[in-house]
Amino acid sequence: MTHTSIEETDRPALLEIKEVDAFYGAAQALDKLSLRINEGEIVCLLGGNASGKSTTMKIILGLLKPRAGEVLLSGRSTLRLPTPQIIRRGVASVPEARRVFSEMTIEENLYVGAYVRGAPTERKQDLQRMYELFPRLGERRRQKAGTLSGGEQQMLAFARALMSHPRLICMDEPTMGLAPIVVERVLDTISEINRLGVTIFMVEQNAELALSIATRGYVLQSGKLVLEGKASDLLHNPAIREAYLGQRVQRVDTTSDPTPS
């Protein structure tokens, strides 16, 4: 693939990753990665296994420190901050496979998401707001999270992230392992969260799903950025369709002369 640049939008940058190198021991996971997430966008990061998607998420959340490069949140470096401080600055996470606390109730899970918030009164108001956004959770608030369906657990993971009043939510494979009918509802919910004013950064293997709701997308391959663009452009890019959508694009060979009859 060829790396393709796009023009910056007029929106201010909420998060910027600049020339980041990341390693696990001697193995390099990210090579001079640069990307930008503007306020109010849904940005997806695509790539196959071991492409560096999850490593990028860890870098943003402060779970892994890069060997070189910079990470800026609203123009301020986060590299020396521990993860709780990054969360307090407005970054929340919806981890892969949801990872709700299965032995805790829905309500207890939600309160965990609000641990960076202030007064108990504010947390109670936030709780009621989540039940309005996700009525199913309100109906089952005393139920243990482990007894919920996969789709319901994903809604709980979204609500738990929103309890911290984030400016940016990082979502790791939010549709993984869900039935197709549930996937559609999850994508609608992500779009609704974005309409509430929350910026979304979404790591996904399913390119078609991610690009269907995203503003822009980036493609990683072996830790390197190989493609970026508007979501609508990437969705119709032959390289994306072959590598990530499993659709072979027929090419006409015009280099040789036709065989005479």
C-alpha positions as CSV (number, residue, x, y, z in Angstrom):
1,M,0.0,0.0,0.0
2,T,1.0,3.6,-0.5
3,H,0.9,6.1,2.3
4,T,-1.6,8.8,1.4
5,S,-1.9,12.1,3.2
6,I,-5.1,14.1,3.7
7,E,-5.7,17.7,4.4
8,E,-6.3,18.6,8.1
9,T,-9.8,19.6,8.9
10,D,-10.7,23.0,10.5
11,R,-11.5,21.3,13.8
12,P,-9.0,21.6,16.6
13,A,-6.9,18.6,17.4
14,L,-8.0,16.8,20.6
15,L,-5.3,14.2,20.5
16,E,-2.1,13.9,18.5
17,I,0.5,11.1,18.2
18,K,3.7,12.3,16.7
19,E,6.5,10.1,15.4
20,V,6.0,7.4,18.0
21,D,8.2,4.4,18.3
22,A,7.1,1.6,20.7
23,F,8.7,-1.6,21.6
24,Y,8.0,-4.8,23.5
25,G,11.5,-5.8,24.6
26,A,13.5,-5.8,21.4
27,A,10.5,-6.2,19.1
28,Q,9.3,-2.9,17.5
29,A,5.5,-2.5,17.6
30,L,5.1,1.0,16.2
31,D,7.4,2.7,13.8
32,K,7.3,6.5,13.6
33,L,3.5,6.5,14.0
34,S,1.7,9.9,13.6
35,L,-2.0,10.4,13.7
36,R,-4.5,13.1,14.7
37,I,-7.9,12.9,16.3
38,N,-9.9,16.1,16.0
39,E,-12.6,17.2,18.3
40,G,-16.0,15.8,17.5
41,E,-14.8,13.1,15.1
42,I,-15.1,9.4,15.0
43,V,-11.7,8.1,13.9
44,C,-11.1,4.4,13.2
45,L,-7.7,2.6,13.2
46,L,-7.7,-0.4,11.0
47,G,-5.3,-3.3,10.5
48,G,-4.8,-7.0,10.9
49,N,-3.4,-9.0,13.8
50,A,-0.1,-7.7,15.2
51,S,-0.4,-4.5,13.1
52,G,0.0,-2.2,16.2
53,K,-3.7,-1.3,16.8
54,S,-3.8,-2.3,20.5
55,T,-0.4,-0.9,21.1
56,T,-1.6,2.5,19.9
57,M,-4.5,2.3,22.3
58,K,-2.1,1.5,25.2
59,I,0.1,4.5,24.2
60,I,-2.9,6.8,24.4
61,L,-4.0,5.5,27.8
62,G,-0.5,5.6,29.2
63,L,-0.4,1.8,29.7
64,L,2.8,1.7,27.5
65,K,5.4,4.4,27.2
66,P,6.9,5.0,23.8
67,R,10.7,4.9,23.3
68,A,10.5,8.0,21.1
69,G,7.9,10.5,19.9
70,E,5.1,12.5,21.6
71,V,1.5,12.2,22.6
72,L,-0.5,15.4,23.1
73,L,-3.9,15.8,24.6
74,S,-5.3,19.3,23.8
75,G,-1.7,20.3,23.1
76,R,-0.3,19.1,26.4
77,S,2.0,16.0,26.7
78,T,0.7,13.0,28.5
79,L,3.9,10.9,28.4
80,R,4.8,11.5,32.1
81,L,1.2,11.0,33.3
82,P,0.0,7.8,34.9
83,T,-3.2,6.3,33.5
84,P,-5.5,7.7,36.2
85,Q,-4.3,11.3,35.4
86,I,-4.9,10.8,31.7
87,I,-8.5,9.6,32.6
88,R,-9.0,12.7,34.7
89,R,-8.0,14.9,31.7
90,G,-10.9,13.4,29.8
91,V,-9.9,10.1,28.2
92,A,-12.0,7.0,28.8
93,S,-11.7,3.4,27.6
94,V,-14.1,0.7,26.4
95,P,-11.7,-2.3,26.4
96,E,-11.7,-5.3,24.1
97,A,-14.3,-8.0,25.0
98,R,-16.0,-5.4,27.3
99,R,-14.4,-6.6,30.5
100,V,-17.2,-5.7,32.9
101,F,-17.0,-6.7,36.5
102,S,-19.1,-9.8,36.3
103,E,-19.8,-10.3,40.0
104,M,-20.8,-6.7,40.5
105,T,-24.2,-5.3,39.7
106,I,-24.8,-2.9,36.7
107,E,-25.0,0.0,39.2
108,E,-21.8,-0.9,40.9
109,N,-20.0,-1.2,37.5
110,L,-21.3,2.3,36.6
111,Y,-20.0,3.8,39.9
112,V,-16.6,2.3,39.1
113,G,-16.6,4.4,35.9
114,A,-17.3,7.5,38.0
115,Y,-14.4,7.2,40.5
116,V,-12.6,10.3,39.1
117,R,-15.8,12.4,39.5
118,G,-16.4,14.7,42.5
119,A,-19.4,14.8,44.9
120,P,-21.8,11.8,45.4
121,T,-24.7,14.0,44.2
122,E,-23.0,14.5,40.8
123,R,-22.4,10.7,40.5
124,K,-26.1,10.0,41.2
125,Q,-27.1,12.5,38.6
126,D,-24.7,10.9,36.1
127,L,-26.2,7.5,37.0
128,Q,-29.7,8.7,36.2
129,R,-28.5,10.1,32.9
130,M,-27.0,6.7,32.0
131,Y,-30.3,5.0,32.7
132,E,-32.1,7.5,30.5
133,L,-29.6,6.8,27.7
134,F,-29.6,3.1,28.2
135,P,-33.1,2.2,29.6
136,R,-32.3,-1.6,29.6
137,L,-29.5,-1.0,32.2
138,G,-31.9,1.0,34.3
139,E,-34.4,-1.9,34.3
140,R,-31.7,-4.3,35.4
141,R,-29.6,-2.1,37.7
142,R,-29.4,-4.6,40.5
143,Q,-28.5,-7.5,38.2
144,K,-25.0,-8.9,38.1
145,A,-23.2,-7.8,35.0
146,G,-22.0,-11.3,34.2
147,T,-25.5,-12.4,33.6
148,L,-26.1,-9.9,30.8
149,S,-25.9,-10.8,27.1
150,G,-22.9,-9.7,25.0
151,G,-24.8,-6.7,23.6
152,E,-26.0,-5.6,27.0
153,Q,-22.5,-5.8,28.4
154,Q,-21.3,-3.6,25.6
155,M,-23.9,-1.0,26.5
156,L,-22.7,-1.2,30.1
157,A,-19.1,-0.7,29.0
158,F,-20.2,2.4,27.0
159,A,-22.2,3.8,30.0
160,R,-19.3,3.1,32.4
161,A,-17.0,5.0,30.2
162,L,-19.4,8.0,29.9
163,M,-19.7,8.2,33.7
164,S,-16.3,9.9,33.8
165,H,-17.5,12.7,31.5
166,P,-14.9,12.0,28.9
167,R,-13.9,14.2,25.9
168,L,-12.5,11.2,24.1
169,I,-13.5,7.5,24.4
170,C,-11.0,4.9,23.0
171,M,-12.9,1.8,21.9
172,D,-11.0,-1.5,21.3
173,E,-12.9,-3.8,18.9
174,P,-16.4,-2.8,20.1
175,T,-18.2,-5.2,17.8
176,M,-16.1,-8.2,18.4
177,G,-18.0,-11.4,19.2
178,L,-21.5,-9.9,18.8
179,A,-24.3,-11.2,16.7
180,P,-25.0,-9.1,13.5
181,I,-28.3,-7.7,14.8
182,V,-26.5,-6.6,18.0
183,V,-23.6,-5.1,16.0
184,E,-26.0,-2.7,14.2
185,R,-27.3,-1.5,17.6
186,V,-23.8,-1.0,18.9
187,L,-22.8,1.1,15.9
188,D,-26.0,3.2,16.3
189,T,-25.0,3.7,20.0
190,I,-21.5,4.8,19.1
191,S,-22.9,7.4,16.7
192,E,-25.3,8.6,19.4
193,I,-22.5,9.0,21.9
194,N,-20.6,11.0,19.3
195,R,-23.7,13.2,18.7
196,L,-23.6,14.0,22.5
197,G,-20.3,15.7,21.9
198,V,-17.8,12.9,22.7
199,T,-15.0,12.2,20.3
200,I,-14.5,8.6,19.4
201,F,-11.3,6.7,18.6
202,M,-12.1,3.2,17.5
203,V,-9.8,0.3,16.9
204,E,-11.4,-2.3,14.6
205,Q,-10.6,-5.3,12.5
206,N,-13.9,-5.1,10.6
207,A,-13.1,-2.2,8.2
208,E,-16.5,-2.0,6.6
209,L,-18.3,-1.6,9.9
210,A,-15.9,1.0,11.3
211,L,-15.8,3.0,8.1
212,S,-19.6,3.1,7.8
213,I,-19.8,5.4,10.9
214,A,-16.4,7.0,11.0
215,T,-15.3,10.5,9.9
216,R,-11.8,9.4,9.0
217,G,-9.6,6.3,9.1
218,Y,-6.0,5.2,9.4
219,V,-4.6,1.8,8.3
220,L,-1.6,0.2,10.1
221,Q,0.5,-2.6,8.8
222,S,3.4,-4.1,10.9
223,G,3.4,-1.0,13.1
224,K,3.6,1.5,10.2
225,L,0.9,3.9,8.9
226,V,0.3,2.9,5.3
227,L,-3.0,4.7,4.5
228,E,-5.2,7.4,5.8
229,G,-8.2,9.3,4.5
230,K,-11.8,10.2,4.8
231,A,-13.9,7.2,5.8
232,S,-16.0,7.3,2.6
233,D,-12.8,7.4,0.4
234,L,-11.2,4.5,2.3
235,L,-14.4,2.4,2.0
236,H,-14.1,2.5,-1.8
237,N,-10.3,2.2,-2.0
238,P,-9.3,-1.0,-3.9
239,A,-6.5,-1.7,-1.5
240,I,-8.8,-1.6,1.5
241,R,-11.5,-3.7,-0.3
242,E,-9.0,-6.4,-1.0
243,A,-7.0,-6.5,2.2
244,Y,-9.8,-5.8,4.7
245,L,-13.1,-6.5,3.1
246,G,-12.1,-9.7,1.3
247,Q,-13.2,-8.4,-2.1
248,R,-10.8,-9.0,-4.9
249,V,-10.8,-6.0,-7.3
250,Q,-10.4,-7.1,-11.0
251,R,-7.7,-5.2,-12.8
252,V,-7.4,-5.0,-16.5
253,D,-3.9,-5.6,-17.9
254,T,-3.2,-2.9,-20.5
255,T,0.6,-3.5,-20.7
256,S,0.5,-6.1,-23.5
257,D,-0.8,-6.0,-27.0
258,P,-3.9,-8.1,-27.7
259,T,-3.3,-11.4,-29.4
260,P,-4.3,-11.2,-33.1
261,S,-7.1,-13.4,-34.2
